[in-house]
């Protein structure tokens, strides 16, 4: 008889444990009224002391949360959860990893957090497999092969974030042979799981025809999915699609709408793009004050084109207070980052004494930077410096060589200079 009663109690306890475990996974317990809470706590305690790893885990959670008739006791919580984890109960191991990571119920300890994350991954916790893969990928030195193995384990169990990272590994050839088609395959799975970053990257793949047949229409649909979820890069890409009519009908209003969403999130590309929209009559009446506001925000982030456009505004446009000193600073910063337009502006300023004190050596410096990028204006100005001996040793042959290169690129001034020098365009 005693055996029968014990067996009935065991079955009742297991049924109760199954019900509460399901509720706990949703981060809340479904409790019965009255004394059932206390009974449940006692049952957990009895089963836990008899070695049930599941009961040990649930008892620890009850102590940690002060539930099932038990007072909150973090020491008891960690004792029982640790015992359960040491018995390889997966949920307990993952709970320990998070506890040590966040300092919940115990002093924060990153090393123990990593150790229990690894064990949780080995016990089959999908979230832990993803977290352990990220650790391996970001560690110094990185274990890219190991990371890929764990990403794959979680990805094959339909964990969207792991599918995204697994796709990136294929796209970049990290820990696995580079394979654009495989990258698209896993991006598609992650996108179907509504992961915005995956939707955006899948849109890029369709736009570029990388790993999949090119389709601007499909790219736009992917951008839309990600953009509606608040992904700023997707919002910006969608804005450019509307602006240029790529994969969707042209609409400057739609372009400005999506660009503004991205710009308001602080995305510098979108801030600069929105500023440009406000300068164009095709997007309605130009508003240079609004344009300058967005250029300034982009410039604050050292956006190469944003700094250049903000500098143009500060040189003196309608509705914007001039500040030539600041403009030259921004032109210089943009030029040093490789903006050929800024390099040409500075070369011209220093050659012609416009807004700055004439300095032929600086003129040669910025003209040379532009010329090295093959820009015809930079080539023309550098040729002019060589021809006149401005900031550089005078050299007619070098000047002709540079004029020829600029002329071949269609520069009218270079063609005229060659004509005056009695030369033909080669």
N, C-alpha and C positions, 0 to 999 in steps of 0.2 A: 504493500500500500504506500509506504513511504517513497518507494522508487517511482510509483505512478504519479504521486503528487509532485515530486521533484521534476519529473519529466514534463508534467503539465506547466509547472512554473517556468521551466526552460523554454517551452514553446511560446508561452505568453510573453516572456521577456524578449525572445527573438522577434516576435511580431511587433512588439512595441519599439524595439530597436530599429527595425526596418522602417517603420513609419517616421520615427523621429530623425533618423539618418537622412531620409529623403528631404525632410523639412530643413535640416541643418545645412544641407548643400545649397539651399536657397537663402542661407544666412539668417534663418529664424526658425524657432521650434513651434510646432503645433501642439498646444497643451490642452489636456482635459481639465475639467473643472474639479475643484475640491482636492481631496487627498491623493488623487492619482499622480500629482506631481511628486509628492513625497515617495509614493510607491515606486514610481519610475526611477527616482534617484537611488532608492534602495536596491532595486533590481540591477541597475547599472553597477552599483558597488559590489553586489554579490557576484555577478558575472565577471566583473573586472578582476576581483581577487582570485577567481578560479582560472584566470589566464586568458579570457576572451579579449583579443586585441581590439575588436570593434567596441566592446563595452568599455574598455580602458580609455579609448579615444573619446567616446561620448561622455563618460564620467568626467574626464578632463575638461571637455567643453562646458559641461554643466558647472563645474567649479569656476571656470574662467568667466562665464557669463552670469553666475549667480542664479542658475535656473534649476528646475526640477526639485524644488525644495531644499536646495543646497545654497549656503552662503558663498559669496564670491571669495575665492581663495586662490590667488595666482600661483603660489608655490605648489599647491595640490594639483592645480590645472597642469602646470608644466611637468610635474612628476608623472601623472597618469598618461599624458599625451606622449611624453618621451618614452615611457615604457611601451606604449602601443606602437610607436614608431620603430623602436628597437626590435619589436616583433614583426616588423616589415608591413605594418598596416599603412597603405599608401596615403590615405587622407591625413593621417596623423603626421607622417613625415613631411608632407607639404605644408601642413599647419605650422609645424616647427620651423620650417624654412622661412615662412612669412613672419612668424613671431620674432625670430632673430633678425630678420631684415628690417622690420618696422619697429622693433623694441616693444612689442605687445606682450604683456605679462612677464617679460624678462628683459634684462639689459641687452641693448642692441649689440650684435656680434656678427660682422660681415663674413668672417671665416666659417662660423657655424652655419650661417644662412646658406653659404655656398655648398657646404658639405651635405646639408639636408636637401638642398635643391638637387644635387647630383643623385642622392639616394632616391628621392621622389621620382626623378626621371627614370631611374632603373626599375622602380616599382610600377611604372606605367602611367604616371600622372602627366597628362598631355601638356598642361600649363608649365609644369616643371621641365619637361623635355624642351619646350620652346625657350624657357628662361636659361637653361643650362647651355643650350646652343648659342644663345646671344652672349653669354659669358665667355665661351670658348672663342667666339669670333672677335670679341672686343678685348680679350686678355692680351697681355704683353709677355712673350710673343703669342700671336694668335694661333689657334689650332683650327684652321679652316676646314680641314678634312673631317675632324671630329665634329665640328659645328654642323657641317652639311649632313652628317649621319643622323644627328639628333633632330635637325630641322625636318629631314625626310620622314623620320618616325612620326613626328607630330603632324606633318602635312598629310601623310597617308591616312591619318585618322580625322581628316577634314577640319583641322584647326587652321582657320583663315590666316592668322598672323604668321604662322609657320610656313604656310603656302606662299605667302608674299616673300618672305626672306629666302625661301628655297628657290623661288623664281629669280630673285636678285643674284643669288650665287651662280645660277646658270648664265644669267645675262652678263655677269662680270668675270666669269671663270674663276670664282673663288672656291677652292676646295673641290672643284669638279670641272670637267672639261667644258669650256664655253659652248653654249648651245642656245641660240635665240629661239628656236622652235620649242624647246623644252621650257624655256623661260615663259613664253606666251601661254603654254599649256597650264602652268601653275598660276600665272597671273590671272588667267580666266577663272580658275577655281576660286581663287581668293576674291576676285571681283564679284563672283556669284554669291559670296558670303558677305557682300556689302562692305568690303574693306576699301575705304576711299583711296588710299595710296595705290592699291592694286588697280583700281578703276582708272586712276590717272595714268599710271605707267602703261596699262593696256592701251589707253588712248594714244599715248606716244608711239607705241609699237605699230598701231594701225596707221597713224599719220606718216610714219617713216617707212612703213612696209618692212619692218624688222622682225623676222620670225613668223610673219603672217602676211597675207596679201594686203597691199595698201588699200585703205578705204577711209577717206576723210569723213564720210557719213558715220561710219562706225566709231571713228575717233571722237567725233562730236558727241555721240551718245554716251561714250565712256566718260568724257569730260563732264557732261551734264550730270551723270550719276554722282561723280565725285564732288563736283561743284555744289550741288544741292546739299551735300553732306558737310559743306564748309571748307573743303580742301582749297587753299588759296592758290596753289599753282594750277590746279584744274580750272579755277575761276578765271585766272589770267589767260590760260590757253583757250578757254571758251570765248573770252573777250576778243582775242586776236582772230579767232575763226569767224566771228560775226563781223569784225572790222574789215577783214579781207574777203569775206564771202567764201571761206574754205569749208566745204562740207555742209554749209547752211547758207540761207539767203543773207545777203549783206544787211546789216542793221547797226548803225552807229549808236543808236539808243541802247540796244542790247549789249553792244560792246562796252559802252560806258557803265551800264548797270553791273555787269559782271566784274569789270575792272575795279569799280568802286568797292565792291564786296571784298576783293582781294587786297586792295590798297588800304582799306580800313583795318585789315588784319596786320598791316605793317609790311606787306610784301613789296619790296622796292621796285621790282620790274613793273608791277601793276601801277604803282604810284607814278613812275615816270611815264608809262603808257597813257594813263588817265590825263596827266598833264598835257601830253601831246594832243590828245583828243580835244582838249579845251582850246587849243590854238588853231584848230582847223575849222574852216567855214562849212565843210561837208558834214560836220557833227553839230551844226547849229551855230548860233552867233558866238564868235570867239570870246573867251573870257580869260584875259591874260592874268588877272589877279588870282583866279582859281587855278589856272595852269601853274603859276609860280608857286602857289601853296603846295601843290603836289610834287613839283620839282624839288622844292626845298626839303620836303620830307624824305624823298629818295636820296638827295645829296647828303643828308645827315647820316645815312647808312653807307656813305662812300660809293654809291651807285655810279658807275663810270659815266653813263649817259645822263643820269639825273644831275650830276655835278655840272656837266657841260651845259645842259639846258637851263639850269638855274643861273649859271654864269651869264648866259645870253640874256636872260631876263634882267639881271642886275646891271647889264651894260646900258640899259635904258629902253624899256618898252612901255606902251601905254598902260597906265594904272599901277605901275610898279616903281617904287622909289629906287633910283640908281645907286649903286654902290660898286664903283669900278675896282676899288682895292680888293673887296671880297670876290668880285668876279674873276680877277686875275688869279687869286688864290685857288679858286675852284677850277679854272682852266688848267692851272699847273698840276693840281692833284689828279685831274682827269687825264691829262697828257702823260703824266708819269705812270699811269696805269695802262697806257697804250692806246688811248683814244686819239685817232689820227686827226679828227676835226679839231680837237683842242690843241694838238701839236701845231697844226697849221695856223690856228688863231694866234698862238703865242709867237710863232716865227714871224708872222706878219706884224704883230704889235711891236716886237723888238726891232724889226727892220725899219718900220715906218714911224716909230715914236708915237704909237697910238695907245694912250692910257697908261703907258709905262715909259720909263726913261730908256732911250735907245741903247741897245746892247747887242752888237753884232755877234759876239760869241754865243750868247743865248739864242739868238736867231738861228745861227748855224746848228746849234744843239737840237732845237726842236724841228727844224727843217730836215735834219739828218734822220731823226727818229721817224718822221713821216715818210721820208724817202725810202728808208729801209723796209717799210711796209708796202712799198710800190705805189704810193699815192702820187698822182700826177701833180697836184698843187705843191706837195713837199719837194718833189723832184725839181719843179720849176723854180721855187724859191732858193733851193740849195744851189742850183745852176747859176742863178743870179748872183749869189754870194761869191761863187768861184769866179764868175766873170768880172765882178767889180772888186774882188779882193776884200770883201766885207767879212771880217771875223775868221778869215782863212786865207792861205796864200793864194794870190791871184793865179788862175790857170784857165786859159781859154779852151784848151783841149778838153779838160775835165768838164768845163761848163757845157761845151758842145755835146759831150757824151750824155750828160744829164738832160739837156734840152731834147736830145734825140729820144731818150727813153720816155720823157713826159709827152712828147709829140706823138709817139706811137700809141700812147694811151688816149690820144684825142685832145690834148691840152692846146687850146687855141693860142695862148700867150707864148707857149714854147715854139709852136710853128712859126709865129711871127718873129720871134727872136732868132730862129735859125735862118729865116729869110734875110733878116738884117745882117747876119753874119755871113751871108752868101753860101749857106748850106741847104741841102735838101734833106727832107725827112727820109731816113733809111728804113 
